[in-house]
Amino acid sequence: MKTLQSLVLGIMLLGGLSFSTCSKANAKNSPESAKVKAISTEIRSKVAFPAELVDKTVNEKVTVEFKIKEDKTIEVISIETQNEFLKTYVKEQITAMSLENYSGFEGKTLQINLYFAN
């Protein structure tokens, strides 16, 4: 039963990424759009639903503004959420990761929305 619950919780972690310095990045078929989607997918796959919140009711959006550094790591600029635990958790998770799909976005500001719900 715990495995099924973990799977459902993992599925509930959704997200969206926007490239805040280039409005054309949202065009459906642009190369920027494909890269933004790849970065978003990579970040969502690396930020797991926190085990500490499995038995608690959560329905929270976390908005993270960040820059991708030359060394593939992420510099968090700001995090917006009402949940202080998630704020700390997401910052720790994102700053600890190294991206693979970042080429061409070094030094650019991006924003991702992560949704935690169970």
N, C-alpha and C positions, 0 to 999 in steps of 0.2 A: 504494500500500500504506500509506503514511504517513497518508493521509486516512482510510482504513478504520480504522487503529489509533487515530487521534484520535477518530473517531466512537465506537468501542467504549469508549475511556477516558472520554469525555464521558458516555456512558450509565451508566458505572459510578459516577459521582459522584451518590450518592443522599443523601437527607437527610430528617430529620423535625424538626418544630418543636413544642415544647410550651410552653404558657403556664403558667408556674410559680406565678402568684399567683391563679389562678382554676381550680378543679377542674372547673367546669361547662363550660369551654372545650372539653373533650374530648367533650362530648355531640354525637352525630352531626349533628343538624339545628340546632344553636344558631347564632345569628349570630356569636358569638365563634369558634366552630369554623371557620366559613367564612373569617373574617378571618385566623385563625392559618394556615390552609392557604394563603391568598393570600400572606401574608408569607413562609412557608416556600418556596413555589414561586418567589417573586421572588428570595430570597437564593440558592437553589440554582442558578437560571439565571444569576446574576451571579458565582458563584464557579466558575471554570473549573479543570479538572484542571491542575496545574502542569506546564509544559513540562519543567522540570528533573527530573521524576520519570518521564517517559515511558518511558525505557529501564531503569528500576529496578523491582524487584518491590515493590509497595506493597499493603498490606491494613490500613488504619488508620481508626479512628473518631476524629473530632474533635468534642468537645462544647463548644459556645460558649454562655455565659450573657451576655446583653446587655440593654440598654435602648434604646428608640427615643427619640431626642431630638426636641424641638419642630421643629427645622430639617430633619427627615427623615433625619438621619444616625444612625449606631449608635454607642453607647458600649459597648465590650467590657468586661465585668466580670471574666470568667475564661474560660480556654481549657484544656481537659483533653485531652492526647494524649501518647503516648510519643515521637512524632516531633517533634523540635525544629524542623526545617525547616517542617513543616506548621503547627506552632503559629504561627510567625512569618508564614508565607504567608497563612494564613486570617485572622489579625488584620489584616494589611495590606489584604487584599481586602475584608473586612467594614467596617472603619472608613472606607474610601474610597468606599463606595457611598452612594447616596441612594435611599431607598425611596419607592415610589409608593403602595403598599397598606398604609399604616400608621395611618390615621385611627382615633382612639379608643384607640390603644395607646401614646400618648406617655407616657413616664415609667414604663411598666410593664416588669417583668422577664420576659424570655422565654428559652428555651433551644432550641438547634437542634443536632441530631446530623448531621454530614456524614461520609459514608463514601467514602474514597478507595481504589480497588482497580484493579489492572491485571493 
